[in-house]
């Protein structure tokens, strides 16, 4: 399985949140407080998150892709498995390889444009290239479990 497919399956909600250890300061508080890093950013494991690099954040690109929906399907194109690859260059260029459910998809003209516009909203993106590929052909096995549930395909 390509590494980008493996990343799709990990979700923040799959990681249980850890609570702060009980200390003299918070022993009397009604509810445990979440652990935070030195920047006040909550982290599931209580560790300090690394400083954000100046480049394009992969998570931000993936979140932008999740805002694009095929007008005929109530599931975003990322969960549908239409995004095959995302490459982020050091200069801020983003290349997206995507496919469509069929070559005769009525949204074939607008979906790549919608993907490009969504990725351009990500901070530090300098250019976007969207390539529609047909190999391998899309099939329903590429859909996430969330997409299958949304479309009642179980």
Secondary structure, 3 states (H helix, E strand, C coil): CCHHHHHHHCCHHHCCCCECCCCCCCCCCCCCCECECCCCCECCCCCCCCCCCCCCCHHHHHHHHCCCECCCCCCECCCCCCEEEEEECCCCEEEEEECCCCCCCCCHHHHHHHHHHHHHCCCCCCEEEEEECCCCCCCHHHCCHHHHHHCCCC
